Structure formats: C-alpha cells, structure tokens
C-alpha cells in the first residue's frame, strides 16, 4: 500500500457505527480496549449469558424476539475475545437462556468468514431460533482474509442457504426479516459520500438478486 492508502484504511477502521457521523479516535479505541483487560472468551460468555438470563423471561412475556449478531469477523481482533462465531457458540448461547425470545441474527457474511462454518447445517440445526437475516457474501483467501463479494458470487452457496431459509419459513409459517446489507459502489453512487459498504444502489441490486432467488426457490419447491 501507498502511504495514502494506508491512511485511508486506518481512518476507515476508526469510523463509528453505520448511520452515525461520530468517529472513533485512537485514544478512544485504546481506552475501550483497556476495559477488556482480564476478560477472556469464557468470562465474556458468562457475562452475556447472565444478561440474557435476567431479561429473557420479560422479553418472552412481551412477545419480543431477540437476535444476536455474530462476531464480525468471527475471530479475535486487537486481542478482543470472540464468543458468537461458531456452531458451538450458537448452541451455548441458546442453551444458556432457552426461550422463544432468545435467538440468532443469522449473518452469512460473519459466519461465512470462517471456513469451518457450514451455513446450511447451522440453519437446519438452529432454524427455529433464527429471527433476522443478513444475506451478504464474502470471499476468503488461503490465509483467512476475506472481502465483501457480490451477493451471489462469494464462498457462500446462496442458493442452498436461501432454499433452507424458505423451507424454515414455510415450516414455521413466518416471514423472517432480511436485509442484503453490504453492497458495492456502482453507477452514480460512485460520486456520493456513503458509509463504506452502504451504498444505496449496490444494496438495492443485492436485494433484487436475493428476492429473485427467493421467489425462484419458493416457486420451484412449494408452488403447486
């Protein structure tokens, strides 16, 4: 990378949450990391499970469907423990607070960044606990690095994933909320200021592709 490219990458890494104009600073990042001193993956899991156990009964009474987003990426970064990235993590989470209110935010991109995650298998196993979907795609290299790919062209077999999702929705008689999430810049979005990965036209293209695939799967599998 050139110095300018390295600086751009560094500044992108300090951006705040999507939709927010607030940016992190180097000092804020280091201070936040300091609060995790002495907290490993096991302890962080204990904290999460305790939190869920305190609120899950009320959430169920209110008819709420909580959905936890997997770690993104699903492996340690800057020394931070990761606790929602594998099939075992999902099982531990659901067993810690068994309830219809406790569920998963199934993000293809996050789970799919790990080669050992079988996404269709996870959907078959945890389909009744999936309350929200991020149907985006990633492409990995041999070192485990990954980048955002076209929605239908990454390492995830999106046809098989959507086929299983359609079967789950048919069985449960629900429509699981979905978003295409990350999209590439294209057309006049190239000249607009947008949060990286959240270009309007690129996401609309992804949504159209996914909805078309969903309709095709549904018609071929269930329509009479």
Residue pairs with C-beta under 8 A, 6 or more apart in sequence:
1 9
12 196
14 23
14 24
14 25
14 26
14 29
15 23
15 24
15 195
15 196
16 22
16 23
16 24
18 195
18 197
18 198
19 195
33 78
33 79
33 80
36 44
36 79
36 80
36 81
39 47
39 81
40 81
41 81
41 82
41 83
43 81
44 81
44 83
45 83
45 92
48 83
48 93
48 96
49 92
49 93
49 96
49 97
52 66
52 93
52 96
52 97
52 102
53 96
53 97
56 66
56 97
56 99
56 101
56 102
57 99
59 66
59 99
59 101
59 102
60 99
60 100
60 101
64 101
65 100
65 101
65 103
65 131
66 101
66 102
66 103
66 131
67 103
67 104
67 105
67 130
67 131
67 132
68 84
68 93
68 103
68 104
68 105
69 84
69 105
69 107
69 110
69 134
70 84
70 85
70 89
70 104
70 105
70 106
70 107
70 110
70 111
71 82
71 83
71 84
71 85
71 110
72 107
72 109
72 110
72 113
73 82
73 85
73 110
73 113
73 146
74 82
74 84
74 85
74 86
74 110
74 111
74 113
74 114
74 117
75 82
75 85
75 113
75 114
75 144
76 82
83 89
84 90
84 93
85 110
85 111
85 114
85 117
86 114
86 116
86 117
87 117
87 118
87 121
87 122
87 125
90 104
90 122
90 126
91 126
93 102
93 104
94 102
94 103
94 104
94 126
94 129
102 129
103 129
103 130
103 131
104 126
104 129
104 130
104 131
104 132
105 131
105 132
105 133
105 134
106 122
106 123
106 126
106 130
106 132
106 133
106 134
107 133
107 134
107 136
107 181
108 119
108 134
108 135
108 136
108 137
108 138
108 156
108 158
108 161
109 134
109 136
109 137
109 138
109 148
109 181
109 182
110 134
111 117
111 119
111 122
112 119
112 137
112 138
112 154
112 155
112 156
113 138
113 140
113 146
115 140
115 144
115 155
119 156
119 157
119 161
120 157
120 160
120 161
120 164
123 130
123 161
123 164
123 165
123 168
124 164
127 164
127 165
127 167
127 168
127 171
127 172
128 168
128 172
130 165
130 168
130 176
131 176
131 177
132 176
132 177
132 178
133 165
133 176
133 177
133 178
133 179
134 178
134 179
134 181
135 151
135 158
135 161
135 162
135 178
135 179
135 180
135 181
135 206
135 210
136 148
136 151
136 180
136 181
136 182
136 206
137 148
137 149
137 150
137 151
137 152
137 153
137 154
137 155
137 156
137 158
138 146
138 147
138 148
138 149
138 154
138 155
138 156
139 146
139 147
139 149
139 153
139 154
139 155
140 146
140 155
148 154
148 182
148 184
148 197
149 155
150 184
150 206
151 158
151 180
151 183
151 205
151 206
151 209
151 210
152 158
152 209
152 210
152 213
158 210
158 213
159 213
159 217
162 210
162 213
162 214
162 217
163 217
163 221
165 176
165 214
166 214
166 217
166 218
166 221
166 222
167 221
168 176
169 175
169 176
170 222
178 210
179 207
180 203
180 206
180 207
180 209
180 210
181 197
181 203
181 206
182 197
182 198
182 202
182 203
182 206
183 197
183 198
183 199
183 200
183 201
183 202
183 203
183 204
183 205
183 206
184 199
184 202
185 194
185 199
185 202
186 199
186 201
186 202
186 205
187 201
188 201
189 199
189 200
189 201
189 202
192 199
192 200
194 200
